[in-house]
């Protein structure tokens, strides 16, 4: 039996909201991600796990700033110094589409960091590859379609045929590795990929055809003992109640409002041949997101009604708040943005999304038909229906075009 810790989708450089910390110089949102990452690393060290699997996407993109590479490296080096076997899968956000270019976490391979192995191509690892650890690991990093198309000479095929060929090839490779594995030792599969039947945070099912999607049967194979997945941010066990667990732990911090309703997790598991016990470990202190939508139906007491739609100030403390408003364009001046921002001052960040609506339907008098109006009269009707002042220059230009010789 081994004790395993599994997390994924760190995206530590997601500085898309907020300010910078004056002491460290880091964006405060980056510090949120690093706080969650610290919790994960400290748990691995304190509980002396045997193996840490990071299932891909360390950063937001494949060209992280050196400062963010430093912060990621500091934490992975803690695992190395503690002598904990650590596997880092390359995810799609870590990988350059250009052949021959280094990926975002290649430095751990280049520097041969002890106890840390980067998985940037499909591989099978046994005890001899893992300092004698009694486990076998099948690693499937993000599959770059362009590279496989070149290697498999499939450039002339339609995308869906390319994906089908790749899925068939991966399934055959994994089948061969499982068949050749030591039946006495547990087998862990780790993959950064979409799995058929998994769900995104917006409850949109992963479907075949739009991207490379590996078959659910691949990660639910009963000969496996754990499937450590990454890429989809919604926490879920694709094989709930059955063996093996096939788990997406989700991202370690909320990336955007699409993840507003879900808690953040990492996984610890006791993995033995034919039996695995899983514990979902909730990350505490994750920054809350609050989303409100208001459609104004009356021009009375607009600001008061908007303030009533927001949570009490105590609930706004430290949150990322978004208020979306839908209203007739002519009511724009009734919205007191200063009052809203004052009320939302305890929030970490406040986004006000104005969505003014325009009645595009032009109303004609009962005794007037569209066919009886000239083009210039119709243009004037458009200005009025859009609540816009009539543009004399455009009107003159339209008149010149209409009356120009054929």
Secondary structure as UniProt FT lines:
FT   STRAND          2..7
FT   TURN            12..13
FT   TURN            22..24
FT   HELIX           28..46
FT   TURN            47..48
FT   STRAND          51..54
FT   HELIX           66..81
FT   TURN            82..83
FT   STRAND          85..89
FT   TURN            92..94
FT   TURN            99..100
FT   TURN            104..106
FT   HELIX           107..110
FT   TURN            111..112
FT   TURN            114..115
FT   STRAND          116..119
FT   STRAND          123..125
FT   HELIX           127..129
FT   TURN            130..132
FT   STRAND          135..140
FT   HELIX           145..151
FT   TURN            152..153
FT   TURN            155..156
FT   HELIX           159..180
FT   TURN            183..184
FT   STRAND          186..192
FT   STRAND          194..195
FT   TURN            196..197
FT   TURN            201..202
FT   TURN            208..209
FT   STRAND          213..214
FT   HELIX           216..219
FT   TURN            222..223
FT   STRAND          226..230
FT   STRAND          236..237
FT   TURN            238..241
FT   STRAND          245..248
FT   HELIX           257..259
FT   TURN            260..261
FT   STRAND          265..272
FT   TURN            273..274
FT   STRAND          275..282
FT   TURN            284..285
FT   STRAND          289..295
FT   TURN            300..301
FT   HELIX           302..309
FT   HELIX           313..316
FT   TURN            317..318
FT   STRAND          320..328
FT   HELIX           329..334
FT   HELIX           337..343
FT   HELIX           344..346
FT   STRAND          349..357
FT   TURN            366..367
FT   HELIX           370..372
FT   HELIX           375..385
FT   TURN            386..387
FT   HELIX           392..402
//
